[in-house]
Amino acid sequence: SHNPGGPNGDFGIKYNISSGGPAPEGITNKIFEISKGLQEYHICPDLKVDLSKIGKQTFEVDTFKPFTVEIV
């Protein structure tokens, strides 16, 4: 949760389970392993995601395919 993001970091993901507590180490390790397989990512600084709404939000950014952000 307090790890550095960017190309030399692990993206600094903060993930809590449904009770609001921190995710178990097994889950965070799995997320980290999956993140090491990413070949590229794009930053959209002007994108406004409403983090207060549970559910899916779909966006179109420049020439990229539409993508969905899901708040769980």
C-alpha positions in Angstrom: 0.0 0.0 0.0 2.9 2.4 0.5 5.1 1.0 -2.2 6.5 3.2 -5.0 4.7 3.3 -8.3 5.9 3.6 -11.8 8.3 1.6 -14.0 10.6 0.7 -11.2 7.9 0.1 -8.6 4.9 -2.1 -8.1 2.2 0.5 -8.9 1.5 1.1 -5.3 -1.8 -0.7 -5.2 -3.9 -0.4 -2.0 -6.4 -3.3 -1.8 -8.7 -3.9 1.1 -11.0 -6.9 1.6 -14.8 -6.5 2.1 -14.4 -6.0 5.8 -12.3 -2.9 5.1 -9.2 -4.5 6.5 -6.0 -5.1 4.5 -5.9 -8.0 2.1 -4.1 -11.1 3.2 -0.5 -11.5 2.0 -1.5 -14.3 -0.3 -3.8 -12.0 -2.2 -1.4 -9.1 -2.4 1.4 -11.5 -3.5 -0.8 -12.8 -6.3 -1.6 -9.3 -7.5 2.1 -8.4 -7.5 2.9 -11.6 -9.5 0.3 -10.6 -12.1 1.6 -7.1 -12.3 5.0 -8.3 -13.3 3.6 -9.7 -16.5 2.3 -6.2 -17.7 4.1 -5.2 -20.9 2.8 -1.6 -21.0 0.5 0.8 -19.3 -0.8 4.3 -20.1 -1.4 7.1 -17.7 -4.5 9.3 -18.3 -4.0 12.3 -16.0 -7.3 14.0 -17.0 -9.5 10.9 -16.5 -12.0 11.4 -13.7 -13.2 8.2 -12.1 -15.9 8.5 -9.5 -14.5 6.4 -6.7 -17.6 6.9 -4.6 -19.8 4.7 -6.9 -19.7 0.9 -6.7 -19.9 -0.5 -10.2 -18.5 -0.1 -13.7 -17.6 3.1 -15.5 -16.6 3.0 -19.2 -14.2 5.5 -20.8 -12.9 6.3 -24.3 -9.5 8.0 -24.3 -7.9 9.3 -27.5 -7.1 6.4 -29.8 -7.4 3.6 -27.3 -10.2 1.1 -27.2 -13.0 1.8 -24.7 -12.0 0.5 -21.3 -13.9 -0.1 -18.1 -13.0 0.7 -14.5 -14.8 -1.4 -11.9 -15.1 -0.2 -8.3 -15.7 -3.2 -6.1 
